[in-house]
Amino acid sequence: MIQLVILLLLYDVNAGNIDIATLDDKKYVELSRHCFTAADRSSWSFKVKASNDAHVALMSTQNLSDPLYEIVLGGWSNNKSCIRLKPQGDCLSPHYGAVLNNEAYSLFWISWANGRISVGLLEVVGENTIMTYQHSNPYDVHFLAIMTGFGSAGEWRIPNDVSCNLEVYNNTRILTNNSHCLEITTYECDVGYHLIDGNLQRTCQPNQTWSGSSPVCQRTACPLVVSTNNYTAQKQNNYYRGNVTVHCDDNFRHTSGQLTRQCLSDGTWGGEEPVCTRCMCPCSMVHQLTFNSTKDLYERIEQLKKILKVEKNSTNAFYRTKVSIKDDRPSSTRVGYLLGYGVIALWVTAIVSLDVLTFCRHVGS
């Protein structure tokens, strides 16, 4: 298998490129690990910055021992380029002259359709051709690799044109849509839903499939409110933003908490659990007063004191002292007693007489 040495891998989002640095070690870096293969291609455009010996392998498999084409750019101290049918093979269709620059990127294209291997300058495939070789027994080209050596390291810029199909899932929304290879697409569950399976971040892989698994977002629900010995749950909707209403049972009254509560996004009920307290006397006779503070309570007590206070100067007894004179003479006192007791005795005698007459009639019959 190819020995892979990756010194640097940078992805330029704006330019849509993958930047790879190769060492002066004559070891190929296989591009499928960086999202780029020869599958469904017959040509390739790229940039490279090196002083000499930038090599490209057009491979039938990922093994250097299997058939491949090797393109040498700027070999022999940047004086000669050629096409080979194997690594270090015969130099076919040579091109003489400098093609590389250690200070700036040089642009190249390579094509391999139907065994015709061609190499050109700049980016437009088919123009500015510098080498061409027709292979009578062509190899299939499926993979690409790059290398520098012989006293030169290299900086390569490869277009990142590999992407994954954007996927949309129920009850989710897309936060970041990055579907190029090695990019991350981020999802979020819709409001009122939460993740129960899968991944909300997925990376586009070199084989054009997404990492992880599809996110599954489920509607958020609060636990059902169970009726107690003190209250009964009514009109219960336990999904997000739904309400539950409870009613205090007979002989119980609401003393704290909320009788109506809403289901929150985290699956819990808002507010405080209601408390219904048993009435010590019929609840209809209980007048409940609530106060926000101790100060309010004391202010109410003072108000009640003023309302219930008896003004002595406004009583009948007080007025009688103003319009009548007390008579303390013994004769006056005896007359009052005699009249009072006489009236009482008269009433009692009348009642007893009636009962005696009724008794006598019953006996006579």
C-alpha positions as CSV (number, residue, x, y, z in Angstrom):
1,M,0.0,0.0,0.0
2,I,1.0,3.6,-0.5
3,Q,2.8,5.2,2.4
4,L,0.8,8.3,3.3
5,V,2.5,11.2,4.8
6,I,0.4,14.3,5.4
7,L,2.2,17.4,6.7
8,L,-0.6,19.9,6.3
9,L,-4.3,19.8,5.2
10,L,-6.1,23.1,5.0
11,Y,-9.5,23.7,3.6
12,D,-10.2,27.2,2.1
13,V,-14.0,27.7,2.3
14,N,-14.0,30.8,0.1
15,A,-11.9,29.4,-2.7
16,G,-13.3,25.8,-2.4
17,N,-9.8,24.3,-2.4
18,I,-7.9,21.7,-0.4
19,D,-4.3,22.7,0.3
20,I,-1.8,19.9,0.9
21,A,1.9,20.2,1.7
22,T,4.3,17.3,0.6
23,L,7.7,16.7,2.1
24,D,11.0,16.2,0.4
25,D,10.7,12.4,1.0
26,K,9.7,10.8,-2.3
27,K,6.5,9.4,-0.7
28,Y,3.2,9.6,-2.4
29,V,0.2,11.2,-0.7
30,E,-3.0,9.5,-2.0
31,L,-5.7,12.1,-2.6
32,S,-8.8,10.0,-1.9
33,R,-8.0,10.6,1.8
34,H,-8.6,14.3,1.0
35,C,-11.9,13.9,-0.9
36,F,-10.4,13.7,-4.4
37,T,-10.4,10.6,-6.6
38,A,-10.3,9.9,-10.4
39,A,-13.7,8.3,-10.3
40,D,-16.0,9.6,-13.0
41,R,-13.2,11.9,-14.2
42,S,-11.0,11.9,-17.3
43,S,-9.0,15.0,-16.5
44,W,-7.8,17.1,-13.6
45,S,-6.6,20.7,-13.1
46,F,-4.4,21.7,-10.1
47,K,-1.8,24.1,-8.8
48,V,1.6,23.3,-7.3
49,K,4.5,25.4,-5.9
50,A,7.9,23.6,-5.8
51,S,11.4,24.1,-7.0
52,N,11.6,20.8,-8.9
53,D,10.2,17.2,-9.1
54,A,6.5,17.4,-8.6
55,H,5.2,13.9,-9.4
56,V,1.6,12.8,-10.0
57,A,0.5,9.1,-10.1
58,L,-2.6,8.1,-12.1
59,M,-3.4,4.8,-10.3
60,S,-5.6,1.8,-11.1
61,T,-5.7,0.8,-7.4
62,Q,-4.4,2.3,-4.2
63,N,-1.3,0.1,-4.5
64,L,1.9,1.4,-6.1
65,S,2.7,-2.1,-7.3
66,D,-0.3,-2.2,-9.5
67,P,-0.4,-0.5,-13.0
68,L,-0.2,3.3,-12.9
69,Y,1.0,6.3,-15.0
70,E,3.5,8.6,-13.5
71,I,3.8,12.2,-14.5
72,V,7.1,14.0,-13.7
73,L,6.9,17.8,-13.7
74,G,10.1,19.8,-13.5
75,G,12.4,16.8,-12.9
76,W,16.1,16.9,-13.3
77,S,16.4,20.3,-11.5
78,N,13.3,21.7,-13.2
79,N,14.7,21.1,-16.7
80,K,12.7,18.1,-17.9
81,S,9.2,16.7,-17.6
82,C,7.9,13.4,-18.9
83,I,5.3,10.6,-18.8
84,R,6.1,7.1,-17.4
85,L,4.2,3.8,-17.4
86,K,5.5,3.0,-13.9
87,P,7.5,4.7,-11.1
88,Q,11.0,5.4,-12.2
89,G,10.1,3.9,-15.6
90,D,11.2,5.1,-19.1
91,C,10.7,8.8,-19.8
92,L,8.1,9.0,-22.6
93,S,7.1,12.2,-24.5
94,P,9.6,14.5,-22.7
95,H,9.2,18.2,-22.4
96,Y,12.3,20.3,-21.8
97,G,12.4,23.6,-19.9
98,A,11.4,25.0,-16.5
99,V,7.7,24.5,-15.6
100,L,7.8,24.9,-11.8
101,N,8.3,28.0,-9.5
102,N,9.2,27.8,-5.8
103,E,7.8,31.3,-5.2
104,A,4.4,31.1,-7.0
105,Y,1.8,28.4,-8.0
106,S,2.1,26.9,-11.4
107,L,-1.1,25.7,-13.1
108,F,-1.4,22.3,-14.8
109,W,-4.0,20.0,-16.3
110,I,-3.7,16.2,-16.9
111,S,-6.1,14.1,-19.0
112,W,-6.2,10.3,-19.5
113,A,-9.3,9.4,-21.6
114,N,-9.0,6.2,-23.6
115,G,-5.3,5.7,-22.7
116,R,-4.3,9.0,-24.2
117,I,-2.2,10.7,-21.4
118,S,-1.8,14.4,-22.0
119,V,-0.3,17.2,-19.8
120,G,-0.7,21.0,-20.3
121,L,-0.2,24.3,-18.7
122,L,-2.8,26.6,-17.1
123,E,-6.3,25.4,-16.3
124,V,-8.2,24.8,-19.5
125,V,-8.0,21.1,-20.4
126,G,-6.8,20.6,-24.0
127,E,-5.0,23.9,-24.3
128,N,-1.2,24.6,-24.0
129,T,-0.4,20.9,-24.2
130,I,3.3,20.1,-23.4
131,M,3.2,16.3,-23.4
132,T,1.0,13.5,-24.9
133,Y,1.4,9.7,-25.0
134,Q,-1.1,7.2,-26.4
135,H,-0.9,3.9,-24.5
136,S,-1.9,0.9,-26.6
137,N,-3.0,-1.1,-23.5
138,P,-4.5,1.6,-21.3
139,Y,-4.8,1.3,-17.5
140,D,-8.0,2.1,-15.7
141,V,-7.5,5.3,-13.6
142,H,-9.4,5.4,-10.3
143,F,-7.1,7.1,-7.9
144,L,-4.6,10.0,-7.8
145,A,-1.5,10.6,-5.7
146,I,1.1,13.4,-5.4
147,M,4.7,13.5,-4.3
148,T,7.8,15.7,-4.1
149,G,11.4,14.8,-3.5
150,F,14.9,15.0,-4.9
151,G,15.7,18.2,-2.9
152,S,12.2,19.8,-3.1
153,A,9.1,20.0,-1.0
154,G,5.8,21.1,-2.5
155,E,2.6,23.0,-1.8
156,W,-0.5,21.7,-3.8
157,R,-3.8,23.3,-4.3
158,I,-6.6,20.9,-5.3
159,P,-10.2,21.9,-6.1
160,N,-12.6,20.5,-3.6
161,D,-15.4,19.6,-6.0
162,V,-16.5,16.5,-4.1
163,S,-19.8,17.0,-2.2
164,C,-22.6,15.0,-0.6
165,N,-26.3,15.4,-1.3
166,L,-27.8,17.6,1.3
167,E,-30.3,15.7,3.4
168,V,-33.4,17.1,5.0
169,Y,-35.1,15.4,8.0
170,N,-38.5,15.7,9.6
171,N,-38.8,18.1,12.6
172,T,-35.3,19.5,12.0
173,R,-33.9,22.7,10.4
174,I,-30.5,23.3,8.9
175,L,-28.2,25.8,10.7
176,T,-25.1,25.5,8.5
177,N,-25.2,23.9,5.0
178,N,-21.7,22.7,4.2
179,S,-22.0,19.7,1.9
180,H,-18.5,19.7,0.4
181,C,-16.1,17.0,1.3
182,L,-14.8,17.2,4.9
183,E,-17.2,20.0,5.6
184,I,-19.8,19.8,8.5
185,T,-23.5,20.4,8.1
186,T,-25.2,21.3,11.3
187,Y,-28.9,20.6,12.2
188,E,-31.2,21.7,15.0
189,C,-34.4,20.2,16.2
190,D,-37.5,22.3,15.6
191,V,-38.9,24.3,18.5
192,G,-40.9,21.9,20.7
193,Y,-38.8,18.9,19.6
194,H,-35.7,17.2,21.0
195,L,-33.1,14.8,19.7
196,I,-33.6,11.1,20.6
197,D,-31.3,9.4,18.1
198,G,-28.6,10.2,15.4
199,N,-26.4,13.2,15.1
200,L,-27.1,16.9,14.6
201,Q,-23.6,17.4,13.1
202,R,-22.6,15.3,10.1
203,T,-19.4,15.5,8.0
204,C,-19.3,14.9,4.2
205,Q,-16.8,12.0,3.7
206,P,-14.5,11.3,0.8
207,N,-16.9,8.6,-0.5
208,Q,-19.7,11.2,-0.7
209,T,-21.6,9.8,2.3
210,W,-22.3,11.5,5.6
211,S,-20.7,10.5,8.8
212,G,-22.9,9.4,11.8
213,S,-26.5,8.7,11.3
214,S,-29.7,10.7,10.5
215,P,-31.0,12.8,13.4
216,V,-34.3,11.9,14.8
217,C,-36.2,14.7,16.6
218,Q,-39.2,13.8,18.7
219,R,-42.0,16.1,20.0
220,T,-41.3,17.3,23.5
221,A,-43.8,16.2,26.1
222,C,-44.2,16.8,29.8
223,P,-45.1,14.0,32.2
224,L,-48.9,13.5,32.6
225,V,-50.2,15.2,35.7
226,V,-51.9,12.6,37.9
227,S,-54.9,13.5,40.0
228,T,-54.4,13.4,43.8
229,N,-56.7,13.1,46.8
230,N,-56.7,16.9,46.9
231,Y,-57.2,17.9,43.3
232,T,-58.3,16.6,39.9
233,A,-56.4,17.2,36.6
234,Q,-58.6,18.6,33.7
235,K,-58.0,19.7,30.1
236,Q,-54.6,18.1,29.9
237,N,-52.3,18.8,26.9
238,N,-48.8,17.6,27.8
239,Y,-47.0,18.6,24.6
240,Y,-44.8,21.7,24.4
241,R,-46.7,24.9,25.0
242,G,-49.8,22.8,26.0
243,N,-51.6,23.5,29.3
244,V,-52.9,21.4,32.1
245,T,-55.6,22.7,34.5
246,V,-56.4,21.2,37.9
247,H,-59.4,21.7,40.1
248,C,-59.4,21.5,43.9
249,D,-61.7,18.7,45.1
250,D,-64.8,19.3,47.2
251,N,-63.9,20.5,50.7
252,F,-60.5,21.7,49.5
253,R,-59.4,25.2,48.6
254,H,-56.5,26.5,46.5
255,T,-53.8,27.9,48.8
256,S,-50.6,28.1,46.6
257,G,-49.1,27.2,43.3
258,Q,-50.8,27.5,39.9
259,L,-54.0,25.8,38.9
260,T,-53.0,26.2,35.2
261,R,-49.5,25.3,34.1
262,Q,-47.7,25.2,30.6
263,C,-45.4,22.5,29.2
264,L,-41.9,24.0,28.7
265,S,-39.4,23.2,25.9
266,D,-37.3,21.1,28.4
267,G,-40.2,18.8,29.1
268,T,-41.1,20.2,32.5
269,W,-44.2,22.0,33.7
270,G,-43.8,25.8,34.3
271,G,-44.8,27.5,37.5
272,E,-45.3,25.7,40.9
273,E,-47.3,22.6,41.6
274,P,-50.8,23.6,43.0
275,V,-51.6,23.0,46.7
276,C,-55.2,22.4,47.8
277,T,-55.8,22.4,51.5
278,R,-58.7,20.8,53.3
279,C,-61.1,23.4,54.7
280,M,-61.8,23.3,58.5
281,C,-65.3,24.5,57.9
282,P,-67.4,24.7,54.7
283,C,-65.2,26.1,52.0
284,S,-68.0,28.4,50.9
285,M,-67.7,30.2,54.2
286,V,-63.9,30.6,54.0
287,H,-62.8,34.1,52.9
288,Q,-59.2,33.9,51.9
289,L,-57.1,36.9,52.1
290,T,-53.6,36.9,50.7
291,F,-50.9,39.5,51.3
292,N,-47.7,40.1,49.4
293,S,-45.8,41.1,52.5
294,T,-46.0,41.4,56.3
295,K,-46.3,45.2,55.9
296,D,-49.5,44.7,53.9
297,L,-50.9,42.4,56.6
298,Y,-50.3,44.9,59.4
299,E,-51.8,47.7,57.3
300,R,-55.0,45.6,56.8
301,I,-55.2,44.9,60.6
302,E,-55.1,48.7,61.4
303,Q,-57.9,49.3,58.8
304,L,-60.0,46.6,60.5
305,K,-59.4,48.1,63.9
306,K,-60.6,51.5,62.7
307,I,-63.7,49.9,61.2
308,L,-64.6,47.8,64.3
309,K,-63.7,50.5,66.9
310,V,-66.8,51.6,68.9
311,E,-67.0,55.3,69.4
312,K,-68.3,55.9,72.9
313,N,-69.7,59.3,72.2
314,S,-72.0,57.9,69.5
315,T,-73.8,55.2,71.6
316,N,-77.4,55.4,72.8
317,A,-76.3,55.2,76.4
318,F,-74.2,58.3,75.9
319,Y,-77.1,60.2,74.3
320,R,-79.5,59.2,77.2
321,T,-77.1,60.7,79.7
322,K,-77.5,63.9,77.7
323,V,-81.3,64.0,77.5
324,S,-82.4,62.4,80.8
325,I,-81.6,62.8,84.5
326,K,-81.1,59.8,86.7
327,D,-83.7,59.5,89.5
328,D,-82.1,57.8,92.6
329,R,-85.1,58.3,95.0
330,P,-86.3,55.1,96.8
331,S,-89.9,55.6,95.8
332,S,-89.0,55.9,92.2
333,T,-86.9,52.7,92.3
334,R,-89.7,50.8,94.0
335,V,-92.2,51.9,91.4
336,G,-89.9,50.7,88.6
337,Y,-89.5,47.3,90.3
338,L,-93.2,46.9,90.9
339,L,-94.2,47.7,87.4
340,G,-91.5,45.5,85.9
341,Y,-92.3,42.5,88.1
342,G,-96.1,43.1,87.7
343,V,-96.0,42.9,84.0
344,I,-94.0,39.6,84.1
345,A,-96.3,38.0,86.6
346,L,-99.4,39.0,84.5
347,W,-98.0,37.2,81.4
348,V,-97.1,34.1,83.3
349,T,-100.6,33.9,84.9
350,A,-102.2,34.2,81.5
351,I,-100.1,31.4,80.0
352,V,-100.8,29.1,82.9
353,S,-104.5,29.7,82.8
354,L,-104.7,28.7,79.2
355,D,-102.9,25.5,79.9
356,V,-105.2,24.7,82.8
357,L,-108.3,25.2,80.7
358,T,-106.9,23.0,78.0
359,F,-106.1,20.3,80.5
360,C,-109.6,20.4,82.0
361,R,-111.3,19.9,78.6
362,H,-109.1,16.8,78.0
363,V,-110.0,15.3,81.3
364,G,-113.7,16.0,80.9
365,S,-113.7,14.3,77.5
